[in-house]
Amino acid sequence: MTYQILEVPVDDPRAAALRAALDEDLERRYGPLNGDEPAHIKAARIEALRVAPEEVVSTWIAVTDDAPVGHVMLRRLGSEWELKRLIVTAAARGRGIGRALTERVIDRARAGDARRVILQTGAPQPESIALYTSLGFTPMPVYEPYRATMPNSLCFELRLGPSPLTVS
């Protein structure tokens, strides 16, 4: 399967469709864990997971034969650079697309002089955890805005050195 990665606006319909597919996947994985929680906790969690368009630095999609098969975003979360909303469709998994998308995030953050990239995930996503750790991400404490509503999150960071293109 050949694919290409395109940088697109956050409101690109293909990107939005992939985020909707991710929401369905996450509901399948996490729904049973959150089934009996109070409505105010669910609302707070949804708000914590919301990504405001003005926070998005870059959005990328992977496409093959013009069909979208992967998505990721890089956002500014205060002074941090955060990887968000990584998905590769089931049919396209195992082909390096998730790795290529994550590397785009890392490269863009590094070009923006980020000192690290952070991310939040959970135990029901073992394939994501395997990808992140294989790229050098290491565990870190749960950070805001996830601490109050998702204290069992698994959060990771990748410390970045200076860009290889940086002139001293």
Disulfide bonds with the S-S distance in Angstrom:
none
